[in-house]
Amino acid sequence: MSAARWHPGWADAQVDRDLDDPHALHYREEWLTAGDVAREVGSDRFSRLLELMETAAEPPELRFEFVSEVRGLDYVAEVRGEQNPSVA
C-alpha cells in the first residue's frame, strides 16, 4: 500500500478488517483516472499482488469499481493481454 502512493495517479488506499469474518481483509486503492488504473494493473507491483492472491487459502474477490461498471479478473486479462485470467 505504501508503494502505491508514489505511483502517478494514486489518490488513496485503505485496509479494513471485515467485522463479519475475522479472517478477511478488504484492501482498496483509488486512482484518479481509468488510465492510471490500467497502468497500475500492468505494473510489477500488481504482478506481485496477483502472486499473493494465488497463495490465498480461499479465492479472493477482486473488483474494479468504475463510475459506469464493476469489473473483475476479466479487466486484468484485458489490460495485460491475457487469454484466461485465473487466481488459484
Sine and cosine of phi, psi and omega as CSV:
sin_phi,cos_phi,sin_psi,cos_psi,sin_omega,cos_omega
0.00,0.00,-0.68,0.74,-0.04,-1.00
-0.92,0.39,-0.50,0.87,0.04,-1.00
-0.93,0.37,-0.52,0.85,-0.04,-1.00
-0.88,0.47,-0.59,0.81,-0.10,-0.99
-0.90,0.43,-0.24,0.97,0.03,-1.00
-1.00,-0.07,-0.04,1.00,-0.01,-1.00
-1.00,0.03,0.63,-0.78,0.01,-1.00
-0.85,0.52,0.73,-0.69,0.05,-1.00
1.00,-0.02,-0.06,1.00,0.02,-1.00
-0.93,0.36,0.68,-0.73,0.01,-1.00
-0.90,-0.44,-0.66,0.75,-0.07,-1.00
-0.21,-0.98,0.32,-0.95,0.11,-0.99
-0.47,-0.88,0.54,-0.84,0.01,-1.00
-0.56,-0.83,0.52,-0.85,0.18,-0.98
-0.84,-0.54,0.78,-0.62,-0.01,-1.00
-0.77,-0.64,0.54,-0.84,0.13,-0.99
-1.00,0.10,0.50,-0.87,0.07,-1.00
-1.00,-0.01,0.89,-0.46,-0.05,-1.00
-0.92,0.39,-0.44,0.90,0.00,-1.00
-1.00,0.08,-0.34,0.94,-0.04,-1.00
-0.68,-0.74,0.98,-0.22,-0.07,-1.00
-0.91,0.41,-0.22,0.98,0.01,-1.00
-1.00,-0.07,-0.04,1.00,-0.08,-1.00
-0.97,-0.25,0.60,-0.80,0.12,-0.99
-0.83,-0.56,0.49,-0.87,0.09,-1.00
-0.89,-0.47,0.83,-0.55,0.02,-1.00
-0.89,-0.45,0.78,-0.63,-0.06,-1.00
-0.73,-0.69,0.70,-0.71,0.14,-0.99
-0.84,-0.54,0.58,-0.81,0.09,-1.00
-0.88,-0.47,0.69,-0.72,0.00,-1.00
-0.83,-0.56,0.46,-0.89,-0.10,-1.00
-0.94,0.34,-0.61,0.79,-0.05,-1.00
-0.69,-0.73,0.29,-0.96,0.08,-1.00
-0.89,0.46,-0.55,0.84,0.05,-1.00
-0.90,0.44,-0.62,0.79,0.06,-1.00
-0.90,0.43,-0.66,0.75,0.04,-1.00
-0.89,0.46,-0.74,0.68,-0.02,-1.00
-0.87,0.50,-0.68,0.73,0.02,-1.00
-0.89,0.46,-0.66,0.75,0.00,-1.00
-0.93,0.38,-0.64,0.77,0.02,-1.00
-0.89,0.46,-0.50,0.87,0.04,-1.00
-1.00,0.09,-0.01,1.00,-0.11,-0.99
-0.99,0.13,0.30,-0.96,0.10,-1.00
-0.90,0.44,-0.59,0.81,0.02,-1.00
-0.87,0.50,-0.67,0.74,0.01,-1.00
-0.94,0.35,-0.56,0.83,0.07,-1.00
-0.86,0.51,-0.66,0.75,0.03,-1.00
-0.91,0.41,-0.59,0.81,0.06,-1.00
-0.90,0.43,-0.68,0.73,0.04,-1.00
-0.88,0.48,-0.65,0.76,0.04,-1.00
-0.88,0.47,-0.66,0.75,0.04,-1.00
-0.90,0.45,-0.67,0.74,0.01,-1.00
-0.88,0.48,-0.57,0.82,-0.01,-1.00
-0.92,0.40,-0.36,0.93,-0.01,-1.00
-1.00,-0.02,-0.04,1.00,-0.04,-1.00
-0.90,0.43,0.59,-0.81,0.02,-1.00
-0.89,0.46,-0.57,0.82,0.06,-1.00
-0.83,-0.56,0.56,-0.83,0.01,-1.00
-0.86,0.52,0.83,-0.55,0.01,-1.00
-0.97,0.24,0.35,-0.94,0.10,-1.00
-1.00,-0.06,0.75,-0.66,0.05,-1.00
-0.86,-0.52,0.82,-0.57,-0.06,-1.00
-0.71,-0.71,0.67,-0.74,0.12,-0.99
-0.91,-0.41,0.92,-0.38,-0.05,-1.00
-0.98,-0.20,0.95,-0.30,0.08,-1.00
-0.98,-0.18,0.21,-0.98,0.00,-1.00
-0.85,0.52,-0.63,0.78,-0.13,-0.99
-0.98,-0.18,-0.20,0.98,-0.06,-1.00
-0.28,-0.96,0.25,-0.97,0.10,-1.00
-0.87,-0.49,0.76,-0.65,-0.04,-1.00
-0.82,-0.57,0.19,-0.98,0.01,-1.00
-0.74,-0.67,-0.69,-0.73,-0.02,-1.00
-0.89,0.46,-0.40,0.92,0.06,-1.00
-0.87,0.50,-0.55,0.83,0.04,-1.00
-0.93,0.38,-0.66,0.75,0.04,-1.00
-0.86,0.51,-0.73,0.68,-0.01,-1.00
-0.88,0.47,-0.65,0.76,0.01,-1.00
-0.89,0.46,-0.74,0.67,-0.04,-1.00
-0.92,0.39,-0.64,0.77,-0.07,-1.00
-1.00,0.01,-0.08,1.00,0.03,-1.00
0.95,0.31,0.49,0.87,-0.01,-1.00
-0.99,-0.11,0.49,-0.87,-0.01,-1.00
-0.99,0.12,-0.78,0.63,-0.11,-0.99
-0.81,-0.59,1.00,-0.02,0.01,-1.00
-0.94,0.34,0.60,-0.80,0.08,-1.00
-0.42,-0.91,0.49,-0.87,0.19,-0.98
-0.82,-0.57,0.87,-0.49,-0.09,-1.00
-0.82,0.58,0.00,0.00,0.00,0.00
